[in-house]
């Protein structure tokens, strides 16, 4: 589907309330899960791979603006350097890399990825405004370099920690299906829809879907 950028972005009331909700829920969430965050930090730090606790990666946000996204490290320290060696084994068609049995993922990494715990530090991105709680997955610059004009529509809004793709098809979908799900979210986006996707995300964290 093709979206009208002016209609997508010219919604001041929705985006203002969404921003307030993002800040409030992110701050509340960080307070409530602070003991869990500490436990994950310890497990990641002492996973045997001698890497850092947090993984900071450049991502592309709204209107193509780059930002630094935070995650708990789930891979070996030199994972980015080894990516080129694994490109041929990509299991997703299109401008995205996914591999179910990625040899770069640590044992702790597999667990926190399965339950989406590696993404919890993105709440700091939400507070800073570079991300929202709900929105399209933020791509890396090399993925955006392969985007068509149609795919670029994903960048009309602030990217999110979770979204329609994450709560439905996730890794069972190819890149084209992911784009269409993101555009469907953008078209249908509302405060009630955002809340529904947040609740769906909590359910998936308890009973994981195809995450890896």
N, C-alpha and C positions, 0 to 999 in steps of 0.2 A: 504494500500500500504506500501511496505517496502522501506525505503530510504537508499541511500549510504552515510554514515556520511562524508566520505572524499569529496564527490562532494558537499554536502550541506555546509560544513564549509570552504572549500578551494576556496573562492571567494573574494579575498582581495580588488579588485576594488569596487565591489558592496557594501561590508560591510563598506568600508572607506567612500564612498560617502553617504551611508545611515546614517552613524554616523554624518557626517557634516550636513546633512539635518535635522536629529533629533535635534541637538543642536540649529541650526538656527531657525527652526520653533517653537520649544518649548519656546525659549527665546522671540521670537516675539509674540507668543500666550499669554504668561504670561503678557507681557506688555499691549497687547490689551484688555485682559479680566480682568485686575486687579480690575476695579470697580465692576465687577460681582463677583469676588472672595471675595471682602470685604462684599458685600451684603449677600452672602451665609454664610460667617463666622458669621455674626450677627444673621441670622436666626437659624443656627445650635446651636449657643451658648445659645440663649434664646428660645429654643424649649420646655422648661418645664421639660426636663428629667435630667437636671443638670449634663450633661456630657461634655467631652472635644470637641473641635471643630474638631480636626483631629483624625482619626482612623489609627493606625499604626499596620500593621499585617505582620508577617513573611511569606514570599512566597519563592517559589523555581524557580530559573532562569536557565540560560544556563548551561548545563553540571551538573545540580544538585546543583549549588551554591545558598545558601540562602541569602536573602536580606530583608530589611524592606520596605514595600510598603505603600505609603501614600494615604489616601482617606478622603473626608469629612465624618464625622460620620453620619450614617443614621439610626443607631439602638440605643436602650437603652444602658446605660453604661455597664451592666453586660450581654450583648448579648452572648458572647463566653461561659460563664458558663451555660447558658440556652440551648445551642445547643444540648446537650446530650438528653434533654427532648423532643426535636422535631425530632430527627433522624428517628423515625418510620413514620413520616409524609413527608419524602423526596419525592418530585415529579419527581425526575430525577433518572433514573436507572444508576448505576455505581459510580465511585469514585468522586462524586461531590454532594453538597447539594444545592437544590433549593426548595423554598416553596413560592407559589404565595401570599398567605395571611399570611406571616410570622408575628406573633404577636410582634416580637422584633423590627420591623421597626417603627420609629416615623412618625408622620404626615408630617413633613418637609422631612424626609427621603424618603417617598414614592414619593414625588414630584421630588426631586433631582435624585433619582434612575430612574424614568421614563424618564427623559431627559438626563441621564448619566452625570449630573453635579457633582455627588459625586466623579467621577473619575478624575476631572480636576487636583487635586494635584499630580497626577501621572506624570505630566509634569516635576516635580522636580526629579522623578526617571529617567526620560528620560535624563535629563541634566547630572545626576550623572553617567549614563551608565548602570544602573542595568536593565533598560527597554528601549524599542524602541517605537516609535510612532505606528508602525505596527508589529504585531507578535502574537504568540499564547497567550492565557490567562495564566497568571502566577498562578500555583496551590499552595495550602497550603501543608505543609509537610504531614499532615494526608492523603491527597488525593494521593500524590505520593507514600505513603507506600502501597497503594492498586494497583498501576500501574503494568501492565504486561510489558514485554519487548517491545511489540508493542507500548503501550501507552508512554513509555519512549522516543520515537522518538520526542515527542513534545518539549523535552528539548535540542534538538540539536542547537537551535538558541535562541537569546535573546527574552524574552517575550515582548508582546506589549500592549499598551493602548487599541488598537482596532485591528481587524483582520477580516478574512473571516467569522468566526463563528458569531462574533458580528454584522456584517452587513448583515447577511442572516437569518439563522434559529434562532439564539440566544436561548432563553429559550424554544422554541418549539422543540428543538433538545435534544435527550438524550446524555449521556456521549460518547457513541461510535460514534455517528454522529459528535459530537464536535471534537473528536480526528481526525476523517477522514477529516473534514474541515480544521483543523490546518495542517495536513500533506499535504493536497492539496495546501494550501497556501505556505508551505515551498518548495514544489516541483516547484510551479509556480512563486515564489518570484522574483521580479524585481523592479526597481525604478518606472517604470510606473504603475505596479500593486499596489505598495505601495501608490502612489499618488491617484489612483482610489479608494482604500479602505478608504483613508483619506476623500475624497470628499463624499463618501457614508456615512461615519460616521457623517459628518456635516449634511447631509440630514436627517439622522435618529434622530439626536438630535433635529431637528426642527419638524419632524413628526415621533415620536417614533414607534419602532416595538414592539416586545414582552418583552421589558425590565421591570423587577420588582425586 
